[in-house]
Amino acid sequence: MRKVAAAGIAAAMTVVIAGCGSGGSGASDKSTVTLWMYPVIADQAKNQAFWGKVEKDFEAANPTVDVKIDQQPWDGRQEKITTALASKTGFDLVVLGPDQIPQYAQQGTLEPVDDVIAKDKAAYLPNALTALTVDGKLYGVPIYQTITAPIFNKKLFTEAGVTEVPDTLEELKAAAPKLAAKKVAVLDYPGKPEVSLNQSFYPILWANGGTVFAPDGKTVAFNGPEGVESLQFLLDLKAAGGLPENTASKGNDIEGGPLAGGKTAMYHAATAGMVEQLAAAIGQENVGVGLPLEGRKRVAFGIPGGLVVAKHSKSKDAAKKLAAYISSPAVGAELAKESGFFTARTDVTIPGQTEASKEFAKSLEFAFPGDTHPKARQVMAMVASHIQAALLGKEDAKTALDAAAKEANELLSSGS
């Protein structure tokens, strides 16, 4: 790991730009590159300041390129991007995730970007590149990486006589009765259907070796033995007093929730930002961060954000230069610092990184972007409703998942 100071941004930019070829229309003309950016940095003032500096510094080192960074809202993102690509207007660069890229790549509306990262390919997290690759071609230059990991109340485990905080699903299940005797649920499971299954059921499914879709994507696979085992695991925890009483309807908010209130001991798929919220409620000294709970393997939900180049762009070279610059170590380090996310590179040290953030970073090697499929979100809604029914005692594990699979397979076969 090598530390990159913010002051090195201009120098790093010059090196990156020099290695990416010439810009759009020649030295005497300016190429215009429009980047659609989303509030990756939640603080509005910091967001404006960061991207303003990116635009200013890039243009200073590359005066033949005019950069326009258009701040976009998350709401309506999918529809607006689809329209822009179909009409060949709007942007040259945009940030997309692994769940969005495949459909656009298959439609032929994105430009491969393997050349942008070729020189530094070994410095990127392999799973980040894999997540942004379709049919052997890279379509997104990773500029950040998210990750989830378990967070827990160390004090509650100690008080229940559990000397080693659970590291596996079996250890979590074994600890449930001991905490239940203290009127504490071992797992702060959010069963509300509106909570993404990527932060509730799917990590357990993946840990047990299961998948949401069959390899060909034409049918679902979550109702196989691994899926039934995973849902039964939750039902067994519930029977042992290991889930909150309202688990079927609760969200994954920390503030005001049972984890902050000392009524539950662990949330298995938290984000780094949740640590501060929990620390404010129970004290920093009582907060722990672990590796993804192991079943047959360890898997943590985490996605890279990738800069993709529109096929219709008239300034592809200049757009690729800008993508290379934003993904460079110096700029990437500052983006991680301001956003609270992580970098998708191994040669970057994030300035001022907290100890909790460093613990979360240990899970990056287990990052998995989820089972990508054009209808993944629709299928997720179907699965979530039947898991909720099971948690309410209305369906057993196999019945619930078979019913969800029937609905999902009908959707996949309909072509709608």
C-alpha positions as CSV (number, residue, x, y, z in Angstrom):
1,M,0.0,0.0,0.0
2,R,1.3,3.4,-0.8
3,K,-0.1,6.6,0.6
4,V,-1.1,9.3,-1.9
5,A,-1.3,12.9,-0.7
6,A,-4.0,15.2,-2.0
7,A,-1.3,17.5,-3.2
8,G,-0.2,14.9,-5.7
9,I,-3.4,15.0,-7.6
10,A,-2.1,17.4,-10.3
11,A,1.0,15.3,-10.8
12,A,-0.9,12.0,-10.9
13,M,-3.3,13.5,-13.4
14,T,-0.5,14.6,-15.8
15,V,0.9,11.0,-15.8
16,V,-2.6,9.5,-16.3
17,I,-3.5,11.8,-19.1
18,A,-0.2,11.4,-20.9
19,G,-0.8,7.6,-21.1
20,C,-4.3,7.8,-22.6
21,G,-3.8,9.2,-26.1
22,S,-5.1,12.4,-27.7
23,G,-8.4,13.9,-27.1
24,G,-11.5,14.3,-29.3
25,S,-11.0,16.7,-32.2
26,G,-7.4,17.8,-32.2
27,A,-5.2,20.3,-30.5
28,S,-6.8,23.4,-31.9
29,D,-10.4,22.5,-31.1
30,K,-11.9,21.8,-27.7
31,S,-13.6,18.5,-27.0
32,T,-16.6,18.7,-24.6
33,V,-17.1,15.8,-22.1
34,T,-20.3,15.7,-20.1
35,L,-20.3,13.5,-17.0
36,W,-23.5,12.7,-15.2
37,M,-22.5,12.3,-11.6
38,Y,-24.7,11.2,-8.7
39,P,-24.5,12.2,-5.0
40,V,-21.9,9.6,-4.1
41,I,-20.7,12.3,-1.6
42,A,-23.8,12.8,0.5
43,D,-22.7,16.2,1.9
44,Q,-23.9,18.6,-0.8
45,A,-21.2,21.2,-0.1
46,K,-18.4,18.6,-0.1
47,N,-19.9,17.1,-3.2
48,Q,-19.8,20.4,-5.1
49,A,-16.3,21.3,-3.9
50,F,-14.8,17.9,-4.8
51,W,-16.3,17.7,-8.3
52,G,-15.6,21.4,-8.9
53,K,-11.9,20.7,-8.2
54,V,-11.9,17.7,-10.4
55,E,-13.2,19.8,-13.3
56,K,-10.8,22.7,-12.7
57,D,-7.7,20.5,-12.3
58,F,-8.4,18.3,-15.2
59,E,-9.0,21.2,-17.6
60,A,-5.9,23.0,-16.3
61,A,-3.8,20.0,-17.3
62,N,-5.7,19.3,-20.5
63,P,-6.8,22.7,-22.0
64,T,-8.3,21.1,-25.1
65,V,-11.0,19.5,-23.1
66,D,-14.1,21.3,-21.7
67,V,-15.5,19.2,-18.8
68,K,-19.1,19.6,-17.7
69,I,-20.0,17.7,-14.6
70,D,-23.8,17.5,-14.4
71,Q,-25.0,16.6,-10.9
72,Q,-28.0,14.3,-11.1
73,P,-30.4,12.9,-8.5
74,W,-30.7,9.2,-7.7
75,D,-34.5,9.4,-8.3
76,G,-35.5,8.4,-11.8
77,R,-31.9,7.5,-12.6
78,Q,-32.6,4.3,-14.6
79,E,-35.3,5.8,-16.8
80,K,-33.2,8.9,-17.6
81,I,-30.1,7.0,-18.5
82,T,-32.1,4.6,-20.7
83,T,-33.6,7.5,-22.5
84,A,-30.3,9.2,-23.0
85,L,-28.6,6.2,-24.4
86,A,-31.5,5.4,-26.7
87,S,-31.7,9.0,-28.0
88,K,-27.9,9.3,-28.1
89,T,-27.9,12.5,-26.1
90,G,-27.2,13.7,-22.5
91,F,-23.8,12.5,-21.5
92,D,-20.5,11.1,-22.6
93,L,-19.7,9.5,-19.2
94,V,-22.0,8.3,-16.5
95,V,-21.6,6.2,-13.3
96,L,-23.3,2.8,-13.4
97,G,-23.3,-0.3,-11.2
98,P,-23.0,-4.0,-12.1
99,D,-26.7,-4.5,-12.1
100,Q,-27.2,-1.8,-14.8
101,I,-24.3,-2.3,-17.2
102,P,-25.2,-5.8,-18.7
103,Q,-28.4,-4.6,-20.4
104,Y,-26.8,-1.6,-21.9
105,A,-23.7,-3.5,-23.0
106,Q,-25.9,-6.1,-24.7
107,Q,-27.9,-3.3,-26.4
108,G,-24.6,-2.0,-27.8
109,T,-24.9,1.5,-26.3
110,L,-21.7,1.4,-24.2
111,E,-18.0,1.6,-25.3
112,P,-15.6,-1.0,-23.8
113,V,-12.9,0.6,-21.5
114,D,-10.3,-2.1,-21.1
115,D,-7.7,0.3,-22.6
116,V,-8.3,2.8,-19.8
117,I,-7.2,0.5,-17.0
118,A,-4.7,-1.7,-19.0
119,K,-1.6,-0.1,-17.6
120,D,-2.7,-0.4,-13.9
121,K,-5.0,-3.4,-14.2
122,A,-3.1,-5.3,-11.5
123,A,-3.8,-2.5,-9.0
124,Y,-7.6,-3.0,-9.2
125,L,-9.6,-5.3,-7.0
126,P,-10.2,-8.4,-9.3
127,N,-13.8,-8.7,-8.2
128,A,-14.5,-5.0,-9.0
129,L,-13.3,-5.6,-12.6
130,T,-15.2,-8.8,-12.9
131,A,-18.4,-7.1,-11.7
132,L,-18.1,-4.5,-14.5
133,T,-17.2,-7.0,-17.2
134,V,-19.7,-8.4,-19.7
135,D,-18.9,-11.1,-22.3
136,G,-15.2,-10.6,-21.6
137,K,-15.1,-6.8,-22.1
138,L,-14.8,-4.2,-19.3
139,Y,-17.5,-1.5,-19.6
140,G,-16.9,0.4,-16.3
141,V,-13.8,2.1,-14.9
142,P,-14.1,1.5,-11.2
143,I,-13.9,4.7,-9.2
144,Y,-15.3,3.5,-5.8
145,Q,-16.3,0.3,-4.1
146,T,-19.0,-0.3,-1.4
147,I,-18.9,-3.1,1.1
148,T,-21.0,-4.5,3.9
149,A,-19.9,-6.3,7.0
150,P,-21.3,-7.4,10.4
151,I,-21.4,-4.8,13.2
152,F,-22.2,-5.8,16.7
153,N,-22.6,-4.9,20.4
154,K,-19.6,-6.5,22.1
155,K,-21.1,-5.8,25.5
156,L,-24.2,-7.8,24.9
157,F,-22.3,-10.9,23.8
158,T,-20.0,-10.7,26.9
159,E,-23.0,-10.3,29.3
160,A,-24.6,-13.4,27.7
161,G,-21.4,-15.4,28.4
162,V,-20.5,-15.6,24.7
163,T,-16.7,-15.1,24.9
164,E,-16.1,-15.2,21.1
165,V,-18.4,-13.1,18.9
166,P,-19.9,-15.4,16.2
167,D,-17.8,-15.6,13.1
168,T,-20.0,-18.2,11.3
169,L,-23.7,-18.9,10.7
170,E,-23.5,-21.9,13.0
171,E,-21.9,-19.9,15.8
172,L,-24.5,-17.3,15.4
173,K,-27.2,-19.9,15.8
174,A,-25.5,-21.4,18.8
175,A,-25.3,-18.1,20.5
176,A,-29.0,-17.3,20.0
177,P,-30.4,-19.0,23.1
178,K,-27.8,-17.5,25.4
179,L,-28.7,-14.0,24.3
180,A,-32.4,-14.8,24.3
181,A,-32.1,-15.6,28.0
182,K,-31.0,-12.0,28.4
183,K,-34.0,-10.8,26.3
184,V,-31.7,-9.9,23.4
185,A,-32.1,-11.1,19.8
186,V,-28.8,-12.2,18.4
187,L,-29.5,-11.0,14.8
188,D,-31.0,-7.6,13.9
189,Y,-32.7,-9.1,10.8
190,P,-34.7,-6.6,8.6
191,G,-37.6,-8.5,7.1
192,K,-39.4,-5.5,5.7
193,P,-39.8,-6.1,2.0
194,E,-38.6,-2.6,1.1
195,V,-35.2,-3.5,2.5
196,S,-32.9,-4.8,-0.3
197,L,-32.4,-8.5,0.0
198,N,-28.7,-7.7,-0.7
199,Q,-28.6,-6.5,2.9
200,S,-30.8,-9.1,4.5
201,F,-31.5,-12.6,3.0
202,Y,-29.1,-12.8,0.0
203,P,-25.8,-12.7,2.0
204,I,-27.0,-15.7,4.0
205,L,-28.0,-17.5,0.7
206,W,-24.6,-16.7,-0.9
207,A,-22.7,-17.8,2.3
208,N,-24.5,-21.2,2.0
209,G,-23.5,-21.5,-1.6
210,G,-26.8,-20.5,-3.2
211,T,-27.6,-18.2,-6.0
212,V,-30.6,-16.2,-7.0
213,F,-30.6,-17.2,-10.7
214,A,-29.6,-20.4,-12.6
215,P,-26.4,-20.0,-14.6
216,D,-28.3,-19.4,-17.9
217,G,-30.5,-16.7,-16.3
218,K,-33.6,-18.3,-17.7
219,T,-34.9,-19.6,-14.3
220,V,-34.3,-18.9,-10.6
221,A,-32.3,-21.1,-8.3
222,F,-33.0,-19.5,-4.8
223,N,-35.5,-22.3,-4.0
224,G,-32.9,-25.0,-4.2
225,P,-31.5,-26.8,-1.1
226,E,-29.2,-23.9,-0.2
227,G,-32.1,-21.4,-0.3
228,V,-34.3,-23.5,1.8
229,E,-31.5,-24.1,4.3
230,S,-30.9,-20.3,4.5
231,L,-34.5,-19.4,5.1
232,Q,-34.9,-22.3,7.6
233,F,-31.8,-20.8,9.4
234,L,-33.8,-17.6,9.9
235,L,-36.9,-19.5,11.1
236,D,-34.8,-21.5,13.5
237,L,-33.3,-18.3,14.9
238,K,-36.7,-16.8,15.3
239,A,-37.9,-19.9,17.2
240,A,-34.9,-19.6,19.5
241,G,-35.7,-15.9,20.2
242,G,-32.8,-14.9,18.0
243,L,-34.7,-12.4,15.8
244,P,-36.6,-9.2,16.9
245,E,-40.3,-9.7,17.5
246,N,-41.1,-7.4,14.7
247,T,-38.5,-8.8,12.3
248,A,-41.0,-9.3,9.5
249,S,-41.8,-5.6,9.3
250,K,-38.6,-3.9,10.6
251,G,-36.2,-2.0,8.4
252,N,-32.4,-1.8,8.8
253,D,-32.2,1.7,10.3
254,I,-29.8,1.9,13.2
255,E,-30.9,5.1,14.8
256,G,-34.0,4.4,16.8
257,G,-33.8,0.7,16.1
258,P,-33.3,-2.3,18.4
259,L,-29.6,-2.5,17.7
260,A,-29.0,1.0,19.0
261,G,-31.5,0.3,21.8
262,G,-29.5,-2.8,23.1
263,K,-32.3,-5.2,22.1
264,T,-30.4,-6.9,19.3
265,A,-26.7,-7.8,19.2
266,M,-25.6,-8.0,15.5
267,Y,-26.5,-6.7,12.0
268,H,-24.8,-8.9,9.5
269,A,-24.9,-6.6,6.4
270,A,-24.2,-3.1,7.7
271,T,-22.5,-0.3,5.8
272,A,-19.5,1.6,7.3
273,G,-21.6,4.7,8.0
274,M,-23.8,2.7,10.4
275,V,-20.9,2.3,12.8
276,E,-21.0,5.9,13.8
277,Q,-24.7,5.8,14.4
278,L,-24.3,2.7,16.6
279,A,-21.4,4.2,18.4
280,A,-23.4,7.3,19.2
281,A,-26.0,5.1,20.8
282,I,-24.0,2.5,22.7
283,G,-20.5,3.9,22.9
284,Q,-17.6,3.4,20.6
285,E,-16.0,1.0,23.0
286,N,-18.9,-1.4,22.6
287,V,-19.0,-1.5,18.8
288,G,-17.3,-4.3,16.9
289,V,-16.8,-5.0,13.2
290,G,-16.4,-8.5,11.8
291,L,-15.8,-10.4,8.6
292,P,-18.8,-11.6,6.6
293,L,-20.4,-14.5,8.5
294,E,-19.1,-17.8,7.1
295,G,-21.3,-20.6,5.9
296,R,-19.8,-22.7,3.2
297,K,-17.9,-19.6,2.2
298,R,-17.7,-15.9,3.1
299,V,-19.5,-13.4,0.9
300,A,-20.1,-9.7,1.5
301,F,-22.4,-7.6,-0.6
302,G,-20.4,-4.8,-2.2
303,I,-20.6,-3.1,-5.6
304,P,-18.1,-1.0,-7.6
305,G,-19.2,2.3,-9.1
306,G,-18.0,2.4,-12.7
307,L,-17.5,5.2,-15.2
308,V,-19.0,4.1,-18.5
309,V,-18.5,5.7,-21.9
310,A,-21.5,6.2,-24.1
311,K,-21.1,4.6,-27.5
312,H,-22.6,7.7,-29.1
313,S,-20.1,10.0,-27.5
314,K,-18.3,12.3,-30.0
315,S,-15.4,12.7,-27.5
316,K,-14.5,9.1,-26.6
317,D,-10.8,9.7,-26.2
318,A,-11.3,12.8,-24.0
319,A,-14.0,10.9,-22.0
320,K,-11.6,8.0,-21.4
321,K,-8.9,10.5,-20.2
322,L,-11.3,11.9,-17.7
323,A,-12.3,8.4,-16.5
324,A,-8.6,7.5,-16.1
325,Y,-8.0,10.7,-14.1
326,I,-10.9,10.1,-11.7
327,S,-9.8,6.5,-11.2
328,S,-6.2,7.5,-10.5
329,P,-4.8,6.8,-7.0
330,A,-4.7,10.5,-5.9
331,V,-8.2,11.4,-7.0
332,G,-9.6,8.0,-5.9
333,A,-8.2,8.5,-2.4
334,E,-9.8,11.9,-2.0
335,L,-13.1,10.5,-3.4
336,A,-13.1,7.7,-0.8
337,K,-12.3,10.2,1.9
338,E,-15.2,12.5,1.1
339,S,-17.7,9.8,0.2
340,G,-17.0,7.3,3.0
341,F,-16.9,4.5,0.4
342,F,-13.7,2.6,-0.5
343,T,-11.4,2.6,-3.5
344,A,-11.5,-0.2,-6.0
345,R,-7.7,-0.2,-6.0
346,T,-5.1,-1.8,-3.8
347,D,-2.5,0.9,-4.2
348,V,-4.3,3.6,-2.4
349,T,-4.4,4.6,1.3
350,I,-7.5,6.7,2.2
351,P,-6.5,9.8,4.1
352,G,-7.8,10.0,7.7
353,Q,-9.4,6.5,7.5
354,T,-11.0,5.5,10.8
355,E,-10.2,2.2,12.6
356,A,-13.8,1.0,11.9
357,S,-13.3,1.8,8.2
358,K,-10.1,-0.2,8.1
359,E,-12.0,-3.1,9.6
360,F,-14.6,-2.9,6.9
361,A,-11.9,-2.8,4.3
362,K,-10.9,-6.3,5.4
363,S,-14.1,-7.6,3.8
364,L,-13.3,-6.1,0.3
365,E,-11.8,-9.4,-0.8
366,F,-15.2,-11.0,-0.2
367,A,-17.2,-8.4,-2.1
368,F,-19.9,-9.7,-4.4
369,P,-22.1,-7.4,-6.5
370,G,-25.1,-9.6,-6.3
371,D,-26.7,-11.8,-9.0
372,T,-27.0,-9.5,-11.9
373,H,-30.0,-9.9,-14.2
374,P,-32.2,-7.5,-16.1
375,K,-35.1,-8.5,-13.9
376,A,-33.2,-8.9,-10.6
377,R,-35.1,-6.1,-8.9
378,Q,-38.5,-7.5,-9.9
379,V,-37.6,-11.0,-8.7
380,M,-36.2,-9.6,-5.4
381,A,-39.6,-8.1,-4.7
382,M,-41.3,-11.4,-5.1
383,V,-38.8,-13.2,-2.9
384,A,-39.0,-10.6,-0.2
385,S,-42.8,-10.8,0.1
386,H,-42.7,-14.6,0.6
387,I,-39.8,-14.4,3.1
388,Q,-41.9,-12.0,5.0
389,A,-44.8,-14.5,5.0
390,A,-42.5,-17.2,6.3
391,L,-41.2,-14.9,9.1
392,L,-44.9,-14.2,10.0
393,G,-45.5,-18.0,10.2
394,K,-47.8,-18.1,7.2
395,E,-45.5,-20.3,5.1
396,D,-42.7,-22.8,5.8
397,A,-39.3,-22.3,4.2
398,K,-39.8,-24.6,1.2
399,T,-43.4,-23.5,0.5
400,A,-42.4,-19.8,0.6
401,L,-39.4,-20.1,-1.7
402,D,-41.2,-22.5,-4.1
403,A,-44.1,-20.0,-4.4
404,A,-41.7,-17.1,-5.0
405,A,-39.9,-19.2,-7.6
406,K,-43.1,-20.0,-9.4
407,E,-43.9,-16.3,-9.7
408,A,-40.4,-15.4,-10.7
409,N,-40.1,-18.1,-13.4
410,E,-43.3,-17.0,-14.9
411,L,-41.9,-13.5,-15.1
412,L,-38.7,-14.6,-16.7
413,S,-40.5,-16.7,-19.3
414,S,-42.9,-14.0,-20.2
415,G,-40.3,-11.7,-21.8
416,S,-42.1,-8.7,-20.3
